[in-house]
Amino acid sequence: MRFTVLTLFPDMIRQGLSTSILGRAEERGFISFDIRNIRDYTTERHGHVDDAPYGGGAGMLMQADPILRCYRSATADLPKAPRVIYVTPQGRQFTQADAKMFAAEETLLILCGHYEGVDERALELLGAEPYSIGDYVLTGGELPAMVMVDAISRMVPGVLSNQESGEIESFEGNLLEYPQYTRPEVYEGLCVPPVLLSGDHKKVAQWRREQALLRTRERRPDLFAKVELNKADRKFLQAQAERSADES
C-alpha cells in the first residue's frame, strides 16, 4: 500500500513513520511513503503558500494552487485518482472500522492542513474526505495524519509479524481489549488471574471475552451500546448485575 502525504513539514512526517513497525514494513515492501512538501510547488517568489482569508478574520489560509500542483505531481504516475483524506477537526471521527476500510486501498493520499485551514476550493477539486482523530484542535494535520497512517498500516497484510495481533485488539466488535499479564505470576502482592495459568484455552477465551465486556461497559458505554451480545454474554452480564445487587 502506498501512502502519499502532502504537508508543509515533511521531515516531521518522515521521522514519525520511519521507525519501529512502520519502518520495518516499508523496508520489506508492504507499505511505501511518498511525502511531498507543498511549499515546493508554490509559484510565489518568496515561497509563500498562504494568504489572508477573504471576508477578514484571524490567521492565514493555505492557498489552493500550491496544493493542487503538489497533488498533480504526486499522482501523475498513478493509473487512477487516489482516495484523498483531509485531516481536520471538522471531519467525521476516524475509527478502527475506517482503518480497515482504508487498508484495502492501493494508494491513500492525506492532505495536512495548517494555519487556519485550507481554501475550500482545493478540497472540492480534490474530492477530499474530511476526517478527525478527536474533538480538539492541533497546530497542523501532521500528527493526525501519522496517527491514521499507523492505524491503517496495521491492517495491511504483512505489516505485523503476527497478523492476529492486528485483528484481536481494542475496538474489534466494538469491544475494548481485555486485561493482559506477563511474568512474574505475583508482583507486589498482585496475582495473575488463575484462569490464565490453567492452560484451558476455551476458559481463557471466555474470561477474555467477559473482561472485555466489563471494561467496555465501564469505560466506553457508547461503544458497549453497539456490541452484539450473544447468549453467553447476556447470561454473564445478568449474573454480574445480580451479584452487584446482592453486594449493595
Contacts in CASP RR format, 6 or more apart in sequence:
PFRMAT RR
TARGET T0000
AUTHOR 0000-0000-0000
METHOD contacts of the structure
MODEL  1
MRFTVLTLFPDMIRQGLSTSILGRAEERGFISFDIRNIRDYTTERHGHVD
DAPYGGGAGMLMQADPILRCYRSATADLPKAPRVIYVTPQGRQFTQADAK
MFAAEETLLILCGHYEGVDERALELLGAEPYSIGDYVLTGGELPAMVMVD
AISRMVPGVLSNQESGEIESFEGNLLEYPQYTRPEVYEGLCVPPVLLSGD
HKKVAQWRREQALLRTRERRPDLFAKVELNKADRKFLQAQAERSADES
1 30 0 8 1.000
1 31 0 8 1.000
1 32 0 8 1.000
1 103 0 8 1.000
1 105 0 8 1.000
1 106 0 8 1.000
1 107 0 8 1.000
1 108 0 8 1.000
1 152 0 8 1.000
1 153 0 8 1.000
1 156 0 8 1.000
2 31 0 8 1.000
2 32 0 8 1.000
2 33 0 8 1.000
2 34 0 8 1.000
2 106 0 8 1.000
2 107 0 8 1.000
2 108 0 8 1.000
3 17 0 8 1.000
3 31 0 8 1.000
3 32 0 8 1.000
3 33 0 8 1.000
3 34 0 8 1.000
3 107 0 8 1.000
3 108 0 8 1.000
3 109 0 8 1.000
3 110 0 8 1.000
3 149 0 8 1.000
3 152 0 8 1.000
3 153 0 8 1.000
4 33 0 8 1.000
4 34 0 8 1.000
4 35 0 8 1.000
4 36 0 8 1.000
4 74 0 8 1.000
4 75 0 8 1.000
4 82 0 8 1.000
4 107 0 8 1.000
4 108 0 8 1.000
4 109 0 8 1.000
4 110 0 8 1.000
5 13 0 8 1.000
5 33 0 8 1.000
5 34 0 8 1.000
5 35 0 8 1.000
5 36 0 8 1.000
5 109 0 8 1.000
5 110 0 8 1.000
5 112 0 8 1.000
5 145 0 8 1.000
5 149 0 8 1.000
6 36 0 8 1.000
6 38 0 8 1.000
6 67 0 8 1.000
6 70 0 8 1.000
6 71 0 8 1.000
6 74 0 8 1.000
6 109 0 8 1.000
6 110 0 8 1.000
6 111 0 8 1.000
6 112 0 8 1.000
7 13 0 8 1.000
7 35 0 8 1.000
7 36 0 8 1.000
7 37 0 8 1.000
7 38 0 8 1.000
7 112 0 8 1.000
7 113 0 8 1.000
7 141 0 8 1.000
7 142 0 8 1.000
7 145 0 8 1.000
8 37 0 8 1.000
8 38 0 8 1.000
8 39 0 8 1.000
8 49 0 8 1.000
8 112 0 8 1.000
8 113 0 8 1.000
8 114 0 8 1.000
9 112 0 8 1.000
9 114 0 8 1.000
9 142 0 8 1.000
10 35 0 8 1.000
10 36 0 8 1.000
10 37 0 8 1.000
12 142 0 8 1.000
13 33 0 8 1.000
13 35 0 8 1.000
13 112 0 8 1.000
13 142 0 8 1.000
13 145 0 8 1.000
13 146 0 8 1.000
14 33 0 8 1.000
14 35 0 8 1.000
16 22 0 8 1.000
16 146 0 8 1.000
17 23 0 8 1.000
17 26 0 8 1.000
17 33 0 8 1.000
17 146 0 8 1.000
17 149 0 8 1.000
17 150 0 8 1.000
18 26 0 8 1.000
21 153 0 8 1.000
21 154 0 8 1.000
21 159 0 8 1.000
21 160 0 8 1.000
22 31 0 8 1.000
22 149 0 8 1.000
22 150 0 8 1.000
22 153 0 8 1.000
22 159 0 8 1.000
25 31 0 8 1.000
25 153 0 8 1.000
25 156 0 8 1.000
25 158 0 8 1.000
25 159 0 8 1.000
26 32 0 8 1.000
26 33 0 8 1.000
28 158 0 8 1.000
30 156 0 8 1.000
30 157 0 8 1.000
30 158 0 8 1.000
30 159 0 8 1.000
31 153 0 8 1.000
31 156 0 8 1.000
31 159 0 8 1.000
33 149 0 8 1.000
34 74 0 8 1.000
36 70 0 8 1.000
36 73 0 8 1.000
36 74 0 8 1.000
37 70 0 8 1.000
38 49 0 8 1.000
38 62 0 8 1.000
38 66 0 8 1.000
38 67 0 8 1.000
38 70 0 8 1.000
39 47 0 8 1.000
39 49 0 8 1.000
39 66 0 8 1.000
40 70 0 8 1.000
41 66 0 8 1.000
41 67 0 8 1.000
41 69 0 8 1.000
41 70 0 8 1.000
41 73 0 8 1.000
42 48 0 8 1.000
42 49 0 8 1.000
42 63 0 8 1.000
42 65 0 8 1.000
42 66 0 8 1.000
42 69 0 8 1.000
43 65 0 8 1.000
43 66 0 8 1.000
43 69 0 8 1.000
49 62 0 8 1.000
49 63 0 8 1.000
49 66 0 8 1.000
50 60 0 8 1.000
50 61 0 8 1.000
50 62 0 8 1.000
50 63 0 8 1.000
50 114 0 8 1.000
50 115 0 8 1.000
51 60 0 8 1.000
51 61 0 8 1.000
51 63 0 8 1.000
52 59 0 8 1.000
52 60 0 8 1.000
52 61 0 8 1.000
53 59 0 8 1.000
53 60 0 8 1.000
53 61 0 8 1.000
53 116 0 8 1.000
58 116 0 8 1.000
59 115 0 8 1.000
59 116 0 8 1.000
60 115 0 8 1.000
60 116 0 8 1.000
61 115 0 8 1.000
61 116 0 8 1.000
61 117 0 8 1.000
61 118 0 8 1.000
61 119 0 8 1.000
62 113 0 8 1.000
62 114 0 8 1.000
62 115 0 8 1.000
62 117 0 8 1.000
62 118 0 8 1.000
62 119 0 8 1.000
62 122 0 8 1.000
63 119 0 8 1.000
63 122 0 8 1.000
64 118 0 8 1.000
64 119 0 8 1.000
64 121 0 8 1.000
64 122 0 8 1.000
64 125 0 8 1.000
67 111 0 8 1.000
67 118 0 8 1.000
67 119 0 8 1.000
67 122 0 8 1.000
67 126 0 8 1.000
68 122 0 8 1.000
68 125 0 8 1.000
68 126 0 8 1.000
71 84 0 8 1.000
71 109 0 8 1.000
71 111 0 8 1.000
71 126 0 8 1.000
74 109 0 8 1.000
75 81 0 8 1.000
75 82 0 8 1.000
75 109 0 8 1.000
78 107 0 8 1.000
82 105 0 8 1.000
82 106 0 8 1.000
82 107 0 8 1.000
82 108 0 8 1.000
82 109 0 8 1.000
83 102 0 8 1.000
83 105 0 8 1.000
83 107 0 8 1.000
83 108 0 8 1.000
83 109 0 8 1.000
83 129 0 8 1.000
84 109 0 8 1.000
84 110 0 8 1.000
84 111 0 8 1.000
84 126 0 8 1.000
84 127 0 8 1.000
84 128 0 8 1.000
84 129 0 8 1.000
85 102 0 8 1.000
85 108 0 8 1.000
85 109 0 8 1.000
85 110 0 8 1.000
85 111 0 8 1.000
85 128 0 8 1.000
85 129 0 8 1.000
85 130 0 8 1.000
85 131 0 8 1.000
85 148 0 8 1.000
86 110 0 8 1.000
86 111 0 8 1.000
86 113 0 8 1.000
86 118 0 8 1.000
86 123 0 8 1.000
86 126 0 8 1.000
86 128 0 8 1.000
86 129 0 8 1.000
86 130 0 8 1.000
86 131 0 8 1.000
87 110 0 8 1.000
87 111 0 8 1.000
87 112 0 8 1.000
87 113 0 8 1.000
87 130 0 8 1.000
87 131 0 8 1.000
87 132 0 8 1.000
87 133 0 8 1.000
87 141 0 8 1.000
87 144 0 8 1.000
87 145 0 8 1.000
87 148 0 8 1.000
88 113 0 8 1.000
88 117 0 8 1.000
88 130 0 8 1.000
88 131 0 8 1.000
88 132 0 8 1.000
88 141 0 8 1.000
89 132 0 8 1.000
89 134 0 8 1.000
89 135 0 8 1.000
89 136 0 8 1.000
89 137 0 8 1.000
89 138 0 8 1.000
90 130 0 8 1.000
90 132 0 8 1.000
91 130 0 8 1.000
91 131 0 8 1.000
91 132 0 8 1.000
92 130 0 8 1.000
92 131 0 8 1.000
92 132 0 8 1.000
93 131 0 8 1.000
93 132 0 8 1.000
93 133 0 8 1.000
93 134 0 8 1.000
94 131 0 8 1.000
94 132 0 8 1.000
94 133 0 8 1.000
94 134 0 8 1.000
94 144 0 8 1.000
94 147 0 8 1.000
94 148 0 8 1.000
94 151 0 8 1.000
95 171 0 8 1.000
96 151 0 8 1.000
96 170 0 8 1.000
96 171 0 8 1.000
96 172 0 8 1.000
97 171 0 8 1.000
98 131 0 8 1.000
99 148 0 8 1.000
99 151 0 8 1.000
99 152 0 8 1.000
99 154 0 8 1.000
99 155 0 8 1.000
100 155 0 8 1.000
102 108 0 8 1.000
102 148 0 8 1.000
102 152 0 8 1.000
102 155 0 8 1.000
103 152 0 8 1.000
103 153 0 8 1.000
103 155 0 8 1.000
103 156 0 8 1.000
108 152 0 8 1.000
110 145 0 8 1.000
110 148 0 8 1.000
110 149 0 8 1.000
111 118 0 8 1.000
111 122 0 8 1.000
111 123 0 8 1.000
111 126 0 8 1.000
111 128 0 8 1.000
112 140 0 8 1.000
112 141 0 8 1.000
112 142 0 8 1.000
112 144 0 8 1.000
112 145 0 8 1.000
113 140 0 8 1.000
113 141 0 8 1.000
114 139 0 8 1.000
114 140 0 8 1.000
114 141 0 8 1.000
122 128 0 8 1.000
123 130 0 8 1.000
131 144 0 8 1.000
131 148 0 8 1.000
132 144 0 8 1.000
133 144 0 8 1.000
133 147 0 8 1.000
133 148 0 8 1.000
138 144 0 8 1.000
153 159 0 8 1.000
154 160 0 8 1.000
154 166 0 8 1.000
155 166 0 8 1.000
157 163 0 8 1.000
160 166 0 8 1.000
169 177 0 8 1.000
170 176 0 8 1.000
170 177 0 8 1.000
171 223 0 8 1.000
173 227 0 8 1.000
173 228 0 8 1.000
174 216 0 8 1.000
174 223 0 8 1.000
174 224 0 8 1.000
174 226 0 8 1.000
174 227 0 8 1.000
175 212 0 8 1.000
175 213 0 8 1.000
175 216 0 8 1.000
175 223 0 8 1.000
175 227 0 8 1.000
176 212 0 8 1.000
176 215 0 8 1.000
176 216 0 8 1.000
176 219 0 8 1.000
176 220 0 8 1.000
176 223 0 8 1.000
177 212 0 8 1.000
177 215 0 8 1.000
178 207 0 8 1.000
178 208 0 8 1.000
178 209 0 8 1.000
178 211 0 8 1.000
178 212 0 8 1.000
178 215 0 8 1.000
179 211 0 8 1.000
179 215 0 8 1.000
181 192 0 8 1.000
181 193 0 8 1.000
181 196 0 8 1.000
185 191 0 8 1.000
185 192 0 8 1.000
185 197 0 8 1.000
186 192 0 8 1.000
193 207 0 8 1.000
195 203 0 8 1.000
195 204 0 8 1.000
195 207 0 8 1.000
196 204 0 8 1.000
196 207 0 8 1.000
198 204 0 8 1.000
206 232 0 8 1.000
209 232 0 8 1.000
209 233 0 8 1.000
210 236 0 8 1.000
213 224 0 8 1.000
213 227 0 8 1.000
213 229 0 8 1.000
213 233 0 8 1.000
213 236 0 8 1.000
213 237 0 8 1.000
214 240 0 8 1.000
216 223 0 8 1.000
216 224 0 8 1.000
216 227 0 8 1.000
217 224 0 8 1.000
217 237 0 8 1.000
227 233 0 8 1.000
229 237 0 8 1.000
END
